[in-house]
């Protein structure tokens, strides 16, 4: 018998608490903000896939035969841009969905 571990996001493990507050007038914003944050988290994953795809295309089209130094520096620049865009994808997704 093979045991499988189910990895759940800690974000989803506490979901009954915000969903229970959605029907209340005073505390309804907690559930709404939770849903906005959950959609922003999913959209962040989509943005990460786009960034990695663009990086793969840029690195795949590099020409190493002409000048090795310029290829290394352009690869380093692409990697720095990828890291920056990956770190900023969360803030961009939250700003699009207005999640706090």
N, C-alpha and C positions, 0 to 999 in steps of 0.2 A: 504494500500500500504506500503510495507516494503522497506525501503531505505537501500541499502547496501553500505558500505564504501569500496572503493577499496584502498588497501594499496600498494603503489608502492615504490620501492626502490629509494632513491634519486639518486642513481647511474644510473638508467635507465631513470629518468625524464629529464636529460640533454643530452640524447643520440643524438638528432639532430645536436648538435654543433660538436662533434667529427666526426660523419658520413659525415658532410658537408666538412670536411677538408681532407677526404681520397683521393679525386681525385686530389688535389693540390700536385705538386712536392715538394714544400718547406715545407708545413705543413702536409704532408701525415702521418708523424710519430705520430701525435696527435691521429688520428683515429686508427692507428695500435696499439698504446699503450693502447687506450681505449678498443679495442677488447681483447687484452691480459689480461687486468685487469678484464674485464667482465668474461672471461673464468676462470681466477684464482679465482674469487669470487664464481663461480659455483663449481669449484673443491674444494674450501675450505668447502663448505657445505657438499660435499661428504666425505671429511676427517673428519669433525665433526661427521657425522653419523657413520663412522667406529670407531672413538674413543669412542663414547657413547656405541656402540654395544659391543666393547671389555670390557668396564667397566661393562656393565650389565652382561656379561658372568662371569667375575672375581668375582663380588659381589654375583652372584647367586650360585656360587660353594663354597662359604665360609661355613665352618663348625663352628657353634657356640657352639656346645655341649662340645667340648674338652677343650678349654681354652678361656674364654671370653676376657681377656686382649689382647691376641695375635690377636683375631678377630677384636677388636676395633682398634688396631694399624695398622693392615693390611688394614682395611677399610679406615683409615685416610691416609695411604700411597697411596692407589689406588685413593683416591679423589684428593690428591695433584698432582699425576701424570696426572690424567684427566684434572685438571685445567691447568697445564703446557702445556699439549699437545693441549688443546683448544686454548690457547693464541698463541702458535707457529704455528698453522695450517695456519694462514694467511701468515706468512713469508715463510712457506714451499711451499704453493700454488703459491705465487708470484715468488719464485725462480725457480720453475718448469716451469712456463710459461714465465719467463724472463720479468715480468711486473714491471714497475717502478712507 
